[in-house]
């Protein structure tokens, strides 16, 4: 009911609607307060809105009229609280419109209790999909809401959050009728188990790769331990072909991983209409002209970049030396910490970035190995010098991919299938899951100094082997850690509890190529 304003003795009506804004990969609750009073007929939106939110006044007014509702005569003040959080995008259209209906007593205000609302409005009153619905659904459940009102195209995505009634609406009129109980809508339900089971098989397979046994071995090790991999070889040797098949041998996403990955893709608007969850590990392959903002994320208001979109998946950088050196250097923190922190005037945001890096490059400007190249030593040194030593140290495996021999290309018998290799990878990851239970370590590549001391113990002869390699190859302390991590993965693939000399020797072999090229 209207409450009297003692200063003017005029009727003032206040209604509240719950919504949410996405900050980083999470959502924060937003209270949409609508006040209808006397004055010039217009909508004013306050509470740190961006241009898209300010423009909602025009969309909301037209949508109300085209949905057989009337727009209240007089001043309409909309406040998005708290006012210190920037509100972006058109997702506040629907909660603002419903707040106006409640404030003008076209629907009862009490029906809005316990209901969170998001959605963009078309001028016709139709409700369009918005970004970031999954983190908003998680926030709605955490805030104790009984229902979440969302665009029909976003309903499946929101419904992966169990314990929350997700109500799909097609237009503003339908939303108003459902709130008043005059138009029943069944909540959307999603079978998570069925989503993972229905994941379509890969249309590419490791069996397609002929020859390149050492490179395929390195690919298996990278998948088993989450290790970064650098493929070095001439054009046409199959580097890109190998990289694209890494996701086919990676273990399937767990539900927590799938939810976190879906959050990132959702806030970037990469979910297709009706898609509920990302159940396959992402594979991102940005062009070498990508900027540091495109790779890491950023812009005026921080948003995820390619490395966060590759979270729990693969980031493939083809023609590595062609990337700007400043762009490549920005990878060092994410590779080490598994996250990226972006600072802008609008604030500081941290995005997750636990990905497996696969990089590919030619060994010289003309694509040949240095001893075969027609390029001068200075040209080769300048070409290889585009990649810094600290970045190379963060790549665990360096593998030569030579030109494929005719005998391998013409061989009728296919190589080992991805499904077979994947099973070995899953078994190795299971060993790691048991080993790191209760720790913030997901795989061998993420081990810290404490885990290395505890789980990679070398006998005296193996220790001397590693010491000699360190001295002969002039390896850094970071390379030393990488060798230990790779050797732990090699032992896991063989099902052995202890790391042996053969594991250390093979791991050292994966570090030798970079010293041959870079000295």
HUDA-V12005 format. One record per residue. N is the residue number from 1. SS is DSSP state (H for helix, E for strand, - for the rest). PSI is psi in whole degrees, -180 to 180 (999 if undefined). OMEGA is omega in degrees with one decimal (NA if undefined). Layout:
n:N ss:SS psi:PSI omega:OMEGA
n:N ss:SS psi:PSI omega:OMEGA
//
This chain:
n:1 ss:- psi:151 omega:177.2
n:2 ss:- psi:143 omega:175.2
n:3 ss:E psi:134 omega:-175.9
n:4 ss:E psi:140 omega:172.7
n:5 ss:E psi:111 omega:-173.4
n:6 ss:- psi:-24 omega:-177.2
n:7 ss:- psi:-30 omega:-177.1
n:8 ss:- psi:-16 omega:-176.3
n:9 ss:- psi:29 omega:177.6
n:10 ss:E psi:158 omega:-177.3
n:11 ss:E psi:133 omega:176.5
n:12 ss:E psi:131 omega:-177.7
n:13 ss:E psi:133 omega:179.6
n:14 ss:E psi:130 omega:176.6
n:15 ss:E psi:154 omega:-179.0
n:16 ss:E psi:137 omega:176.5
n:17 ss:E psi:141 omega:179.2
n:18 ss:E psi:136 omega:174.4
n:19 ss:E psi:-165 omega:-178.4
n:20 ss:E psi:153 omega:175.7
n:21 ss:E psi:143 omega:-179.2
n:22 ss:E psi:127 omega:175.6
n:23 ss:E psi:114 omega:-172.5
n:24 ss:- psi:-124 omega:175.3
n:25 ss:- psi:10 omega:178.8
n:26 ss:E psi:169 omega:-179.8
n:27 ss:E psi:149 omega:176.2
n:28 ss:E psi:144 omega:-178.8
n:29 ss:E psi:141 omega:177.7
n:30 ss:E psi:130 omega:176.0
n:31 ss:E psi:121 omega:178.8
n:32 ss:E psi:105 omega:-179.5
n:33 ss:E psi:130 omega:-178.3
n:34 ss:E psi:126 omega:-179.6
n:35 ss:E psi:126 omega:178.5
n:36 ss:E psi:122 omega:-179.5
n:37 ss:E psi:-171 omega:-178.5
n:38 ss:- psi:151 omega:-179.9
n:39 ss:- psi:-166 omega:178.7
n:40 ss:- psi:136 omega:-177.2
n:41 ss:- psi:103 omega:177.3
n:42 ss:E psi:164 omega:177.0
n:43 ss:E psi:132 omega:174.2
n:44 ss:E psi:125 omega:-179.1
n:45 ss:E psi:125 omega:177.9
n:46 ss:E psi:170 omega:-179.8
n:47 ss:- psi:36 omega:179.4
n:48 ss:- psi:52 omega:177.1
n:49 ss:E psi:151 omega:172.7
n:50 ss:- psi:-176 omega:-174.8
n:51 ss:H psi:-40 omega:-178.8
n:52 ss:H psi:-37 omega:179.2
n:53 ss:H psi:-40 omega:178.5
n:54 ss:H psi:-37 omega:-179.9
n:55 ss:- psi:-13 omega:-178.6
n:56 ss:H psi:-26 omega:-179.0
n:57 ss:H psi:-40 omega:-179.7
n:58 ss:H psi:-42 omega:179.0
n:59 ss:H psi:-44 omega:-176.8
n:60 ss:H psi:-45 omega:-179.0
n:61 ss:H psi:-50 omega:-178.4
n:62 ss:H psi:-40 omega:-179.8
n:63 ss:H psi:-39 omega:177.8
n:64 ss:H psi:-47 omega:-178.4
n:65 ss:H psi:-39 omega:-179.0
n:66 ss:H psi:-4 omega:177.2
n:67 ss:- psi:18 omega:177.0
n:68 ss:- psi:23 omega:170.8
n:69 ss:- psi:164 omega:175.8
n:70 ss:- psi:151 omega:177.4
n:71 ss:- psi:130 omega:-176.5
n:72 ss:- psi:137 omega:177.0
n:73 ss:- psi:126 omega:179.2
n:74 ss:- psi:-172 omega:-176.8
n:75 ss:E psi:132 omega:175.0
n:76 ss:E psi:114 omega:179.7
n:77 ss:E psi:125 omega:179.1
n:78 ss:E psi:124 omega:178.1
n:79 ss:E psi:127 omega:178.0
n:80 ss:E psi:106 omega:-174.5
n:81 ss:E psi:146 omega:3.0
n:82 ss:- psi:151 omega:-172.2
n:83 ss:- psi:-8 omega:-178.2
n:84 ss:- psi:1 omega:177.3
n:85 ss:- psi:126 omega:-178.5
n:86 ss:- psi:133 omega:179.9
n:87 ss:E psi:125 omega:-175.2
n:88 ss:- psi:150 omega:172.2
n:89 ss:- psi:174 omega:-175.1
n:90 ss:- psi:11 omega:-173.7
n:91 ss:- psi:-9 omega:179.9
n:92 ss:- psi:0 omega:-179.9
n:93 ss:H psi:-53 omega:-174.9
n:94 ss:H psi:-47 omega:177.5
n:95 ss:H psi:-34 omega:176.9
n:96 ss:H psi:-45 omega:-179.9
n:97 ss:H psi:-45 omega:179.1
n:98 ss:H psi:-34 omega:175.9
n:99 ss:H psi:-39 omega:176.9
n:100 ss:H psi:-41 omega:178.3
n:101 ss:H psi:-40 omega:179.1
n:102 ss:H psi:-41 omega:-178.5
n:103 ss:H psi:-31 omega:178.1
n:104 ss:- psi:8 omega:173.9
n:105 ss:- psi:29 omega:172.3
n:106 ss:- psi:-22 omega:165.5
n:107 ss:- psi:160 omega:-178.9
n:108 ss:- psi:136 omega:-177.2
n:109 ss:H psi:-31 omega:-175.3
n:110 ss:H psi:-24 omega:-177.8
n:111 ss:H psi:-14 omega:-179.9
n:112 ss:H psi:-10 omega:-177.6
n:113 ss:- psi:130 omega:176.2
n:114 ss:- psi:13 omega:-179.1
n:115 ss:E psi:124 omega:173.8
n:116 ss:E psi:143 omega:-172.3
n:117 ss:E psi:135 omega:170.2
n:118 ss:- psi:150 omega:176.8
n:119 ss:- psi:145 omega:174.6
n:120 ss:E psi:144 omega:-180.0
n:121 ss:E psi:135 omega:167.3
n:122 ss:- psi:166 omega:179.8
n:123 ss:- psi:-25 omega:178.6
n:124 ss:- psi:-11 omega:-174.5
n:125 ss:- psi:-5 omega:176.7
n:126 ss:E psi:149 omega:-179.1
n:127 ss:E psi:122 omega:-177.6
n:128 ss:E psi:155 omega:-180.0
n:129 ss:- psi:157 omega:-179.5
n:130 ss:- psi:170 omega:178.4
n:131 ss:- psi:157 omega:169.8
n:132 ss:- psi:27 omega:-176.9
n:133 ss:H psi:-35 omega:-179.1
n:134 ss:H psi:-52 omega:176.9
n:135 ss:H psi:-29 omega:177.0
n:136 ss:H psi:-39 omega:177.7
n:137 ss:H psi:-40 omega:177.0
n:138 ss:H psi:-42 omega:178.9
n:139 ss:H psi:-39 omega:179.2
n:140 ss:H psi:-43 omega:178.4
n:141 ss:H psi:-44 omega:-179.3
n:142 ss:H psi:-28 omega:-179.1
n:143 ss:- psi:-1 omega:177.9
n:144 ss:- psi:18 omega:178.7
n:145 ss:- psi:147 omega:178.4
n:146 ss:- psi:-23 omega:-177.5
n:147 ss:E psi:157 omega:175.9
n:148 ss:E psi:121 omega:179.4
n:149 ss:E psi:117 omega:-174.3
n:150 ss:E psi:161 omega:172.0
n:151 ss:E psi:147 omega:-176.3
n:152 ss:H psi:-36 omega:-178.1
n:153 ss:H psi:-21 omega:-179.1
n:154 ss:H psi:-3 omega:-169.9
n:155 ss:H psi:-43 omega:-178.0
n:156 ss:H psi:-40 omega:179.2
n:157 ss:H psi:-44 omega:-179.8
n:158 ss:H psi:-29 omega:-173.8
n:159 ss:- psi:-8 omega:176.3
n:160 ss:- psi:-14 omega:175.8
n:161 ss:- psi:109 omega:-177.1
n:162 ss:- psi:148 omega:179.6
n:163 ss:- psi:8 omega:-178.3
n:164 ss:- psi:132 omega:176.2
n:165 ss:E psi:115 omega:179.5
n:166 ss:E psi:116 omega:-175.9
n:167 ss:E psi:114 omega:179.3
n:168 ss:E psi:133 omega:177.8
n:169 ss:E psi:145 omega:-178.6
n:170 ss:- psi:-25 omega:-178.8
n:171 ss:E psi:170 omega:-177.3
n:172 ss:H psi:-41 omega:-179.6
n:173 ss:H psi:-44 omega:179.8
n:174 ss:H psi:-39 omega:178.9
n:175 ss:H psi:-44 omega:179.5
n:176 ss:H psi:-41 omega:179.7
n:177 ss:H psi:-38 omega:179.3
n:178 ss:H psi:-41 omega:-179.9
n:179 ss:H psi:-36 omega:-179.9
n:180 ss:- psi:-3 omega:179.2
n:181 ss:- psi:15 omega:-177.8
n:182 ss:- psi:-1 omega:-179.1
n:183 ss:- psi:88 omega:-178.0
n:184 ss:- psi:137 omega:175.6
n:185 ss:- psi:126 omega:179.5
n:186 ss:- psi:133 omega:175.9
n:187 ss:- psi:147 omega:178.9
n:188 ss:- psi:136 omega:176.7
n:189 ss:- psi:143 omega:-179.6
n:190 ss:- psi:131 omega:176.5
n:191 ss:- psi:103 omega:-176.4
n:192 ss:H psi:-39 omega:179.4
n:193 ss:H psi:-41 omega:180.0
n:194 ss:H psi:-32 omega:178.7
n:195 ss:H psi:-44 omega:-179.8
n:196 ss:H psi:-35 omega:-179.6
n:197 ss:H psi:-29 omega:-176.3
n:198 ss:- psi:5 omega:178.6
n:199 ss:- psi:123 omega:-176.2
n:200 ss:- psi:143 omega:179.6
n:201 ss:- psi:155 omega:179.2
n:202 ss:- psi:140 omega:178.5
n:203 ss:- psi:2 omega:174.0
n:204 ss:- psi:157 omega:-174.2
n:205 ss:- psi:149 omega:178.4
n:206 ss:H psi:-23 omega:178.5
n:207 ss:H psi:-18 omega:179.4
n:208 ss:H psi:-21 omega:-176.2
n:209 ss:- psi:120 omega:179.0
n:210 ss:- psi:135 omega:-178.5
n:211 ss:- psi:-152 omega:177.6
n:212 ss:- psi:47 omega:-176.8
n:213 ss:H psi:-38 omega:-179.3
n:214 ss:H psi:-38 omega:178.5
n:215 ss:H psi:-38 omega:178.7
n:216 ss:H psi:-33 omega:174.6
n:217 ss:H psi:-44 omega:178.5
n:218 ss:H psi:-36 omega:178.1
n:219 ss:H psi:-41 omega:178.2
n:220 ss:H psi:-41 omega:178.5
n:221 ss:H psi:-42 omega:178.6
n:222 ss:H psi:-43 omega:179.9
n:223 ss:H psi:-39 omega:-175.6
n:224 ss:H psi:-32 omega:-177.0
n:225 ss:H psi:2 omega:-177.6
n:226 ss:- psi:31 omega:-174.8
n:227 ss:- psi:149 omega:175.1
n:228 ss:- psi:149 omega:-171.0
n:229 ss:E psi:135 omega:174.9
n:230 ss:E psi:122 omega:178.8
n:231 ss:E psi:124 omega:-177.3
n:232 ss:E psi:122 omega:-179.6
n:233 ss:- psi:170 omega:-177.9
n:234 ss:- psi:163 omega:177.0
n:235 ss:- psi:141 omega:178.0
n:236 ss:- psi:5 omega:-178.3
n:237 ss:- psi:-9 omega:175.8
n:238 ss:- psi:19 omega:-178.2
n:239 ss:H psi:-48 omega:179.9
n:240 ss:H psi:-38 omega:179.0
n:241 ss:H psi:-41 omega:178.1
n:242 ss:H psi:-46 omega:-176.8
n:243 ss:H psi:-42 omega:-178.2
n:244 ss:H psi:-16 omega:-179.8
n:245 ss:- psi:-2 omega:176.5
n:246 ss:H psi:-43 omega:178.9
n:247 ss:H psi:-24 omega:-178.5
n:248 ss:H psi:-14 omega:179.2
n:249 ss:H psi:2 omega:176.4
n:250 ss:- psi:151 omega:177.8
n:251 ss:- psi:154 omega:-179.7
n:252 ss:- psi:155 omega:176.7
n:253 ss:- psi:139 omega:169.7
n:254 ss:- psi:166 omega:-179.5
n:255 ss:H psi:-46 omega:177.1
n:256 ss:H psi:-39 omega:178.1
n:257 ss:H psi:-42 omega:-179.6
n:258 ss:H psi:-40 omega:179.5
n:259 ss:H psi:-43 omega:-179.2
n:260 ss:H psi:-40 omega:177.7
n:261 ss:H psi:-42 omega:180.0
n:262 ss:H psi:-37 omega:177.0
n:263 ss:H psi:-47 omega:-176.8
n:264 ss:H psi:-46 omega:180.0
n:265 ss:H psi:-31 omega:-180.0
n:266 ss:H psi:-45 omega:-177.3
n:267 ss:H psi:-16 omega:174.8
n:268 ss:- psi:-1 omega:178.6
n:269 ss:- psi:29 omega:-177.0
n:270 ss:- psi:3 omega:177.0
n:271 ss:- psi:134 omega:177.3
n:272 ss:- psi:159 omega:-179.2
n:273 ss:- psi:127 omega:179.2
n:274 ss:- psi:-6 omega:179.0
n:275 ss:- psi:130 omega:-176.0
n:276 ss:- psi:-41 omega:-170.9
n:277 ss:- psi:147 omega:172.1
n:278 ss:- psi:115 omega:-175.4
n:279 ss:- psi:0 omega:177.1
n:280 ss:- psi:143 omega:-179.0
n:281 ss:- psi:132 omega:-177.8
n:282 ss:- psi:152 omega:174.4
n:283 ss:E psi:112 omega:-178.2
n:284 ss:E psi:134 omega:-177.3
n:285 ss:- psi:78 omega:-179.6
n:286 ss:- psi:151 omega:178.3
n:287 ss:- psi:155 omega:-175.9
n:288 ss:- psi:-8 omega:175.4
n:289 ss:- psi:4 omega:-177.9
n:290 ss:- psi:143 omega:178.0
n:291 ss:- psi:171 omega:177.7
n:292 ss:H psi:-33 omega:176.7
n:293 ss:H psi:-36 omega:178.4
n:294 ss:H psi:-34 omega:-178.2
n:295 ss:H psi:-47 omega:-176.6
n:296 ss:H psi:-27 omega:-171.2
n:297 ss:E psi:166 omega:179.3
n:298 ss:E psi:-117 omega:-168.8
n:299 ss:- psi:-173 omega:-177.4
n:300 ss:- psi:-38 omega:177.4
n:301 ss:- psi:115 omega:-169.9
n:302 ss:- psi:127 omega:174.4
n:303 ss:E psi:157 omega:-177.6
n:304 ss:E psi:146 omega:174.8
n:305 ss:- psi:-167 omega:-175.4
n:306 ss:H psi:-36 omega:-176.8
n:307 ss:H psi:-29 omega:175.8
n:308 ss:H psi:-33 omega:175.0
n:309 ss:H psi:-22 omega:176.5
n:310 ss:- psi:5 omega:-178.6
n:311 ss:- psi:131 omega:-176.6
n:312 ss:- psi:19 omega:178.9
n:313 ss:- psi:-141 omega:-173.0
n:314 ss:E psi:133 omega:170.4
n:315 ss:E psi:117 omega:-177.8
n:316 ss:E psi:119 omega:176.9
n:317 ss:E psi:100 omega:179.1
n:318 ss:- psi:150 omega:-176.4
n:319 ss:- psi:57 omega:-172.6
n:320 ss:H psi:-44 omega:-177.9
n:321 ss:H psi:-15 omega:-179.3
n:322 ss:H psi:-15 omega:174.4
n:323 ss:- psi:148 omega:175.9
n:324 ss:- psi:140 omega:-178.3
n:325 ss:H psi:-37 omega:179.2
n:326 ss:H psi:-34 omega:177.9
n:327 ss:H psi:-45 omega:-179.1
n:328 ss:H psi:-37 omega:-178.2
n:329 ss:H psi:-26 omega:178.6
n:330 ss:- psi:-13 omega:178.9
n:331 ss:H psi:-15 omega:-170.5
n:332 ss:H psi:-46 omega:179.7
n:333 ss:H psi:-49 omega:178.3
n:334 ss:H psi:-39 omega:179.2
n:335 ss:H psi:-34 omega:-177.4
n:336 ss:H psi:-40 omega:-170.5
n:337 ss:H psi:-14 omega:179.9
n:338 ss:- psi:18 omega:177.2
n:339 ss:E psi:163 omega:178.8
n:340 ss:E psi:133 omega:179.7
n:341 ss:E psi:125 omega:-177.2
n:342 ss:E psi:125 omega:179.3
n:343 ss:E psi:125 omega:176.4
n:344 ss:E psi:173 omega:178.3
n:345 ss:- psi:-31 omega:-178.5
n:346 ss:- psi:-14 omega:179.2
n:347 ss:E psi:179 omega:179.5
n:348 ss:E psi:127 omega:-177.5
n:349 ss:E psi:139 omega:175.0
n:350 ss:E psi:126 omega:177.5
n:351 ss:E psi:144 omega:175.9
n:352 ss:E psi:148 omega:-178.8
n:353 ss:- psi:57 omega:175.5
n:354 ss:- psi:93 omega:-177.3
n:355 ss:- psi:164 omega:171.2
n:356 ss:E psi:121 omega:-179.0
n:357 ss:E psi:126 omega:170.7
n:358 ss:E psi:118 omega:179.6
n:359 ss:E psi:148 omega:179.7
n:360 ss:E psi:144 omega:-179.3
n:361 ss:E psi:159 omega:171.5
n:362 ss:- psi:153 omega:-179.8
n:363 ss:- psi:-10 omega:180.0
n:364 ss:- psi:167 omega:-178.6
n:365 ss:- psi:-34 omega:-179.6
n:366 ss:- psi:6 omega:173.3
n:367 ss:- psi:-6 omega:-178.4
n:368 ss:- psi:160 omega:174.8
n:369 ss:- psi:151 omega:-173.3
n:370 ss:- psi:-38 omega:-177.6
n:371 ss:- psi:-11 omega:178.7
n:372 ss:- psi:-10 omega:-171.4
n:373 ss:- psi:148 omega:173.8
n:374 ss:- psi:-7 omega:177.4
n:375 ss:- psi:150 omega:179.5
n:376 ss:- psi:157 omega:177.1
n:377 ss:H psi:-36 omega:179.2
n:378 ss:H psi:-41 omega:179.1
n:379 ss:H psi:-40 omega:178.9
n:380 ss:H psi:-43 omega:179.7
n:381 ss:H psi:-40 omega:179.1
n:382 ss:H psi:-38 omega:179.8
n:383 ss:H psi:-49 omega:-179.5
n:384 ss:H psi:-28 omega:-178.3
n:385 ss:- psi:-8 omega:176.1
n:386 ss:- psi:-16 omega:179.3
n:387 ss:- psi:121 omega:-174.2
n:388 ss:- psi:156 omega:176.6
n:389 ss:H psi:-45 omega:178.6
n:390 ss:H psi:-35 omega:177.7
n:391 ss:H psi:-41 omega:178.1
n:392 ss:H psi:-37 omega:180.0
n:393 ss:H psi:-25 omega:-178.6
n:394 ss:- psi:0 omega:175.5
n:395 ss:- psi:120 omega:-171.0
n:396 ss:- psi:-37 omega:-171.4
n:397 ss:E psi:125 omega:176.5
n:398 ss:E psi:118 omega:-169.7
n:399 ss:E psi:135 omega:174.1
n:400 ss:E psi:135 omega:177.1
n:401 ss:- psi:91 omega:-176.1
n:402 ss:- psi:167 omega:175.7
n:403 ss:- psi:141 omega:-176.5
n:404 ss:- psi:133 omega:179.0
n:405 ss:- psi:153 omega:-179.0
n:406 ss:H psi:-38 omega:-178.1
n:407 ss:H psi:-37 omega:178.4
n:408 ss:H psi:-40 omega:-179.1
n:409 ss:H psi:-35 omega:-176.0
n:410 ss:- psi:-1 omega:-178.8
n:411 ss:- psi:128 omega:-177.4
n:412 ss:- psi:-33 omega:-176.1
n:413 ss:- psi:124 omega:179.8
n:414 ss:- psi:163 omega:176.9
n:415 ss:- psi:-172 omega:-179.0
n:416 ss:- psi:135 omega:-176.4
n:417 ss:- psi:155 omega:179.5
n:418 ss:H psi:-38 omega:-177.5
n:419 ss:H psi:-37 omega:-179.7
n:420 ss:H psi:-46 omega:179.2
n:421 ss:H psi:-40 omega:-178.5
n:422 ss:H psi:-36 omega:179.4
n:423 ss:H psi:-39 omega:176.3
n:424 ss:H psi:-39 omega:178.3
n:425 ss:H psi:-43 omega:179.8
n:426 ss:H psi:-42 omega:178.8
n:427 ss:H psi:-41 omega:177.8
n:428 ss:H psi:-40 omega:178.1
n:429 ss:H psi:-33 omega:177.4
n:430 ss:H psi:-39 omega:175.2
n:431 ss:H psi:-43 omega:-178.8
n:432 ss:H psi:-36 omega:179.9
n:433 ss:H psi:-41 omega:178.2
n:434 ss:H psi:-44 omega:-176.9
n:435 ss:H psi:-41 omega:-174.2
n:436 ss:- psi:17 omega:-178.6
n:437 ss:- psi:129 omega:179.9
n:438 ss:- psi:2 omega:178.5
n:439 ss:- psi:158 omega:178.8
n:440 ss:- psi:49 omega:-179.9
n:441 ss:- psi:125 omega:-175.9
n:442 ss:- psi:-26 omega:-177.6
n:443 ss:- psi:174 omega:-176.4
n:444 ss:H psi:-37 omega:-178.5
n:445 ss:H psi:-19 omega:-178.3
n:446 ss:H psi:7 omega:179.2
n:447 ss:- psi:143 omega:173.7
n:448 ss:- psi:-178 omega:-179.2
n:449 ss:H psi:-38 omega:-179.0
n:450 ss:H psi:-44 omega:179.9
n:451 ss:H psi:-37 omega:178.8
n:452 ss:H psi:-42 omega:178.8
n:453 ss:H psi:-34 omega:-174.4
n:454 ss:H psi:-36 omega:-170.2
n:455 ss:H psi:-5 omega:176.7
n:456 ss:- psi:86 omega:-180.0
n:457 ss:- psi:127 omega:-175.4
n:458 ss:- psi:141 omega:172.7
n:459 ss:- psi:176 omega:-171.5
n:460 ss:H psi:-44 omega:-178.0
n:461 ss:H psi:-40 omega:178.6
n:462 ss:H psi:-38 omega:177.6
n:463 ss:H psi:-42 omega:179.1
n:464 ss:H psi:-36 omega:177.2
n:465 ss:H psi:-45 omega:-179.9
n:466 ss:H psi:-38 omega:179.3
n:467 ss:H psi:-44 omega:179.7
n:468 ss:H psi:-40 omega:179.5
n:469 ss:H psi:-41 omega:178.8
n:470 ss:H psi:-43 omega:-178.5
n:471 ss:H psi:-45 omega:-176.7
n:472 ss:H psi:-39 omega:-174.7
n:473 ss:H psi:-3 omega:179.2
n:474 ss:- psi:49 omega:-177.6
n:475 ss:- psi:152 omega:179.9
n:476 ss:- psi:170 omega:177.6
n:477 ss:H psi:-34 omega:178.7
n:478 ss:H psi:-38 omega:176.9
n:479 ss:H psi:-36 omega:176.5
n:480 ss:H psi:-47 omega:178.4
n:481 ss:H psi:-39 omega:-178.9
n:482 ss:H psi:-39 omega:178.8
n:483 ss:H psi:-43 omega:179.3
n:484 ss:H psi:-40 omega:-179.6
n:485 ss:H psi:-43 omega:179.2
n:486 ss:H psi:-40 omega:179.4
n:487 ss:H psi:-35 omega:176.5
n:488 ss:H psi:-39 omega:178.0
n:489 ss:H psi:-40 omega:179.3
n:490 ss:H psi:-40 omega:176.9
n:491 ss:H psi:-38 omega:178.8
n:492 ss:H psi:-39 omega:178.9
n:493 ss:H psi:-32 omega:178.0
n:494 ss:- psi:-2 omega:178.5
n:495 ss:- psi:26 omega:-178.8
n:496 ss:- psi:140 omega:-178.3
n:497 ss:- psi:-32 omega:-175.8
n:498 ss:- psi:148 omega:176.4
n:499 ss:- psi:130 omega:-177.7
n:500 ss:- psi:179 omega:-178.6
n:501 ss:H psi:-35 omega:-179.8
n:502 ss:H psi:-33 omega:178.4
n:503 ss:H psi:-44 omega:178.7
n:504 ss:H psi:-42 omega:-178.7
n:505 ss:H psi:-45 omega:179.7
n:506 ss:H psi:-39 omega:178.7
n:507 ss:H psi:-38 omega:176.7
n:508 ss:H psi:-38 omega:178.3
n:509 ss:H psi:-31 omega:178.3
n:510 ss:- psi:-6 omega:177.7
n:511 ss:- psi:-3 omega:-170.9
n:512 ss:H psi:-32 omega:-173.1
n:513 ss:H psi:-39 omega:-178.6
n:514 ss:H psi:-32 omega:178.8
n:515 ss:H psi:-30 omega:176.7
n:516 ss:H psi:-37 omega:-177.0
n:517 ss:H psi:-45 omega:-174.3
n:518 ss:H psi:-7 omega:180.0
n:519 ss:- psi:999 omega:NA
//
